[in-house]
Structures are given as structure tokens and as C-alpha cells.
């Protein structure tokens, strides 16, 4: 082997080893970087020319990554949905005093207190106070649901903005990946950033990711609307309908709200659906409660000898034409106006109508005529049938409390299962693509020794050159 060949081999090997050391140092410096995939320098022998770095391999498993993305969509949907269901539960939590079951019970119990002595103004006043408390709880529950809906809708708006920002960045990265395909190290950084953004996007909305041969990606919505196709990005648009519900449109034209099932947006949209259902149930409860109570109350006489007086009314500030949870208000303030008697000749002692009012606690069957039942105009006609057959308390417990609690429990279990699967896949990805400091330090030591050996070859060749030159002199 000639000295020139010796120098060439040593120099080539020295440069290759240095690239390997740089790759290891990059891994070590990014040990805590989220979404970083470790790199491996692949060396290849060159006959009579030493070794060279054939490529810098980015350790990446597309199957595991896709699995993680899909699980992330489901998990984040469960988290967002579970939070909303828990908030609805808290609004009707009687143990914490935020529900109104106890207030409803106290309302009817105070009717019984008046029956003992219909002429007792203090008992009548207490009844009105309990009625006012019940009204306050119903309206507070309604307002809490509306506030929760508004907050969730604003979250969806912010999340749509985040989605647009992320897809814009991915489209730009697609362009960078295509234009700098020969820059291996820079390309690896672009791919890591791209995958990190895809993970963020999947946390927000359910998507389909297509990996192209040139390392770019196309990203579509669940129903195939393109968010990123090559270097082109299409935005999602947010608006609200007449009822304040969020509407998500693709390219400001196609309504895809119903297509979004997963990610935080999907979970929030499902949660808003449950909020609306709870509002409708609460409104139906209030409408039926006020309607039947008013009808029975109108049939009785108060201490002033008047009848045909409603007990509940629509709040004057409301523009609605029927009583519901948003506008129920007390129509009387004078305790003498409570209609307990059916015989106008015994106003101070007759409590027959009061008993009829008390009986509404357990049954409203026969109170309304078929025509009156039809004019209730409820959001869900089955709600009236449930109240009519089982009473107000059964409706409250089953529709306003138990139904949400059961769904919340199911979602909690589902969330725990998805979390376990997500953690398992993430751990596999980490063991494959993550940086192991012990392994990197071993590789660094090997490469440093190789570097030193190559440097020694060059040094020896240089010394031989010097010796030959000295002999020539």
C-alpha cells in the first residue's frame, strides 16, 4: 500500500467517523426532546478506500406511529367528552347541593305543612320561599348548562384555529422535505417535526394520514376531505348556528361537523350534544311541572276568595311564549294568594285543592286533557310520558342524573382502556426510536476509539513522509 493510499484511507475513515460521532452527539443532546427519533450512522466498507457513512438512518416505525395516532384520537376524544359529562353531573349533584331534588321535595313538603292549618300565613310564606328557592335552582341549572355550552363552543373555535395553524406548518414542511431531500440531517429534523405536528393534530381531530414515497404526507378528515395534500393546505372554518351550536366547515363550504367523532374537537362536539339534550330535558321538566301545577292552582280559591290564578309565570324579561327552565318565575308574592280551598265558603279551613297540589308530587295522570298535553310542545314527547307514568322525582333521577352518570362511567372505562393501549404503544415507540443514553455512550466510545485509530494512521503516514523526505536530502 502506498503512503498516498494510506493517507486517503485514513482521511476518508476519519471524516466518516466524525459524522458518526456527530450523529451520536445529536442523539444525546435530544434525549429529552419530544418526538425526536434517534439516528444511526450506517457505515459501509470501500475497497482500498476505508469506510464511509452510507446513510444516516432515522429510526421510525410507521405502523406503530399510525397506531399511536389513531389511539391518540380516541383517547383525547374520551378525555374531552368525559370532562363535559363530569361537569353536567356536577350541575345536578344533590350531595354537593348543586342539584334541586331536595328543593323539589321541600317544595311539596311545605304544601303538606299548609294543609294542617290553611289559615297559617307563616306556613304559606315558607311555601313561597321554598318555591322561590326551587325556581332559583332550576334557573341556575339552566344557566350553568348554557355557560358550559358556551365555554365548550369557544374551545372548539380555538381548536379549529390550532388545526389550521398545524396543517399550514405541515404543508410547509412537505415543501421543505421535497426541496432538501439530499440534506439527510436537515431532512431528518423535518420528519421529526412533521411527525410531532401530526401527533398534535390527531389529538385535536380524527384524520387519515397517507405517507408518500418522497416522505411527504397527505392528511384528510375522517370522510376524506383534504386538509394537507402535498404543499397545499385547506382550512377549516368555524361558525355557530341560530342555537349557538358550533358548525365546522371544510373550505367554507362543506359542513363536516357530524363527521368529526374523535380528537378533542370530536369529544367536545359530542359533549355539546349531551348538554343540549340535558337542557331540553330540563326545559321539558319545567314546562310540565309549571303547567300542571298552574292548572290545579287555578282551580282553587285563595284567602281573598279569588280563583283562576296561576302560581308560576314567564319572567317578563323573556321573549318566549311558554314557561321553561330559562324563564320560570313566581306569579304570586302574597301568601294569601296561595289557592288551597275548593269551597269559597270555607277559605280559612278548606284544604282540598292543597291536597290536589300535593298529589302532583307522585302523579300528574288525568290533570291535563289530551288537547292540553298536545299543546305542551315539548322537545321530547317521551319526557311527558315518563313524568305522567312515574312522577317528577323519577324523571329527575333517571333523565337528569342517572342517564348522564351512566354515560360518564362508560366513557371513563373506555378512556382508561384507551389510555392503557396508548401508553403501551408509546412505550414500544420509545424503546425503538427513543434515545438510550447508555447505548449512545457505548457507541460514542467506539467511534472515538476509531477516530483516534484513524488519526494515528494519518500521523504514521505523515512521519513516514517526513523520513523519506529527510533521506532524500
Secondary structure, 3 states (H helix, E strand, C coil): CCHHHHHHHHHHHHHHHHHHHHHHHHHHHCCCCCCCCCEEEEEEEECCCEEEEEEEEECCCHHHHHHHHHHHHHHHHHHHHHHHHHHHHHHCCCCCCCCCHHHHHHHHHHHHHHHHCCCCHHHHHHHHHHHHHHHHHHHHHHHHHHHHHHHHHHHHHHHHHHHHHHHHHHHHHHHHHHHCCCCHHHHHHHHHHHHHHHHHHHHHCCEEEEECCCCCEEEEECCCCEEEECCEECCEEEEECCCCCEEEEECCCEECHHHCCCHHHHHHHHHHHHHHHHHHHHHHHHHHHHHHHHHHHHCCECCCCCCCCCCEEECCCCCCCCCCCCCEEECCCCHHHCCCECCCCCCCCCCHHHHHHHHCCCCCCCCCCHHHHHCCCCCCHHHHHHHHHHCHHHHHHHHHHHHHHHHHHHHHHHHHHHHHHHHHHHHHHHHHHCCCHHHHHHHHHHHHHHHHHHHHHHHHHHHHHHHHHHHHC
